[in-house]
């Protein structure tokens, strides 16, 4: 019996540290018309998991955008505080020139306070940068979770289709299972990177 299953190859390419979201081996939804109600339920359940993974990735991307904005604002705060330090230093120098102790003491205190504020702003930006790095890793985890859910969905669709048509292809089935295993391996790898980024972020958390 001729197998009617169409398997397509995704044209999307991925290089470097990115994660391929779309499965390479795909079972067209149009070929699933003859599957049983039970098999359809399994396919639908996998599709729900894929949608949930995509929704989670959107939330993580939104969180990344937010922290990237905070990093930018922290950079501007540092510029502001550097200016305040320079102003306080000039005011202290002016007070020194007058040899007026009553003016020198508060000017020196203002200079010290401005320097302390700059230190806090610098520490805050460094922490936010590690937070941004962590959120970037979480987005990559989201990409990998989508890849796993997508691969599992395609495997479930393939199993349902072959059971419905009665001609299982063990070699092709092994390829779909390998696709799932590869996606799961990628997920495990980025989860390790995310855990390291989280540890770095925690270590950089400013002490208030």
C-alpha positions in Angstrom: 0.0 0.0 0.0 1.4 3.4 -0.9 1.9 5.6 2.1 -0.1 8.9 1.7 1.8 10.7 4.5 3.5 13.9 3.5 6.5 14.9 5.5 7.9 18.4 4.8 11.2 20.0 5.7 11.1 23.4 7.4 13.1 26.0 5.5 13.9 27.9 8.7 17.6 27.9 9.7 19.0 28.3 13.1 22.6 28.9 14.0 24.6 29.8 17.1 22.8 29.7 20.4 19.3 30.0 19.0 16.8 27.1 19.2 14.9 25.8 16.3 11.2 26.3 17.2 9.5 24.6 14.3 9.9 20.8 13.8 11.6 19.6 10.6 9.4 16.5 10.3 5.8 17.7 10.0 2.5 15.8 9.5 0.0 18.0 7.6 -3.3 18.5 9.5 -5.1 17.8 6.3 -4.0 14.2 6.4 -5.6 13.5 9.8 -9.2 13.3 8.6 -9.5 9.6 9.1 -8.1 9.3 12.6 -10.2 8.0 15.5 -11.9 10.1 18.1 -9.4 8.9 20.7 -6.5 9.7 18.5 -7.9 13.1 17.8 -8.2 13.8 21.5 -4.5 13.0 21.9 -3.5 15.2 19.0 -5.7 18.1 20.4 -4.1 17.7 23.8 -0.6 18.0 22.3 -1.8 21.1 20.4 -3.0 22.7 23.7 0.5 22.1 25.2 2.1 23.7 22.2 -0.2 26.8 22.5 0.6 27.0 26.2 4.4 26.9 25.4 3.9 29.7 22.9 1.9 31.8 25.3 4.6 31.3 28.0 7.3 32.4 25.5 5.3 35.6 24.8 5.2 36.4 28.5 8.9 35.9 28.9 9.6 38.1 25.9 7.5 40.8 27.4 9.4 40.5 30.7 12.7 40.8 28.7 11.5 43.9 27.0 10.6 45.4 30.3 14.0 44.7 31.9 15.8 46.0 28.8 14.0 49.3 29.4 15.0 49.3 33.0 18.7 48.8 32.0 18.4 51.8 29.7 16.9 53.9 32.5 19.6 52.8 34.9 22.2 53.9 32.4 20.6 57.4 32.3 20.5 57.4 36.1 24.2 56.8 36.2 24.8 59.7 33.8 22.7 61.9 36.1 24.5 60.8 39.2 27.9 61.4 37.6 26.9 64.9 36.9 25.8 65.3 40.5 29.2 64.0 41.6 30.9 66.5 39.4 28.8 69.4 40.7 29.3 68.4 44.3 33.1 68.2 43.7 33.1 71.7 42.2 31.1 73.0 45.1 33.4 71.4 47.6 36.4 73.0 45.8 34.8 76.4 46.0 34.2 75.9 49.7 37.8 75.0 50.2 38.9 78.2 48.5 37.0 80.2 51.0 38.5 78.4 53.9 35.1 78.5 55.5 34.6 75.5 57.7 30.9 76.0 57.9 30.7 75.8 54.1 33.3 73.0 53.7 31.6 70.5 56.0 28.2 70.4 54.2 29.9 70.6 50.8 32.0 67.6 51.7 29.0 65.7 53.0 27.2 66.5 49.7 30.2 65.2 47.8 30.2 61.9 49.7 26.5 61.5 49.4 26.7 62.0 45.6 29.5 59.5 45.3 27.5 57.0 47.4 24.4 57.5 45.1 26.6 56.9 42.0 27.8 53.7 43.6 24.3 52.5 44.2 23.2 53.4 40.6 26.1 51.5 39.2 25.4 48.5 41.3 21.7 48.7 40.3 22.6 48.7 36.6 25.0 45.8 36.9 22.2 43.8 38.6 19.7 44.7 36.0 22.1 43.6 33.3 22.3 40.2 34.9 18.5 40.2 35.2 18.3 41.0 31.5 20.7 38.1 30.7 18.5 35.8 32.8 15.4 36.9 30.9 17.2 36.3 27.6 17.9 32.8 28.7 14.3 32.3 29.7 13.2 33.3 26.3 15.6 30.7 24.8 14.1 28.2 27.2 10.7 29.2 25.9 11.9 28.6 22.3 13.1 25.2 23.3 9.9 24.3 25.1 8.0 25.3 21.9 10.3 23.0 19.9 9.7 20.1 22.3 5.9 20.6 22.3 5.9 20.9 18.5 8.0 17.8 18.1 5.7 15.8 20.4 2.7 17.1 18.5 4.1 15.9 15.2 5.0 12.5 16.7 1.5 12.1 18.1 0.0 13.1 14.7 2.3 10.6 12.9 1.3 7.8 15.3 -2.3 8.6 14.9 -2.1 8.7 11.2 -0.2 5.4 10.8 -2.6 3.6 13.2 -5.6 4.9 11.3 -4.1 3.8 7.9 -2.7 0.6 9.2 0.8 0.8 7.8 3.3 1.9 10.6 6.7 2.8 9.2 9.2 2.0 12.0 12.0 3.8 10.4 10.0 7.0 10.0 8.6 6.6 13.5 12.2 6.4 14.8 12.9 9.7 13.0 10.0 11.4 14.7 11.1 10.1 18.1 14.6 11.2 17.4 13.2 14.7 16.7 11.6 14.7 20.1 14.8 13.5 21.8 16.8 16.2 20.1 14.4 18.9 21.1 14.5 17.7 24.7 18.3 17.7 24.7 18.3 21.3 23.4 15.8 22.2 26.2 18.0 20.6 28.9 21.0 22.5 27.6 19.3 25.9 27.7 17.8 25.2 31.1 21.3 24.7 32.4 22.3 28.1 31.0 19.2 29.7 32.5 20.1 28.3 35.9 23.6 29.7 35.7 22.2 33.1 34.6 19.8 33.0 37.6 22.6 32.2 40.0 24.7 35.1 38.6 21.7 37.4 39.0 21.1 36.4 42.6 24.8 37.0 43.4 24.6 40.5 42.0 21.4 41.5 43.8 22.1 44.9 45.5 21.9 45.0 49.3 19.4 47.7 50.2 
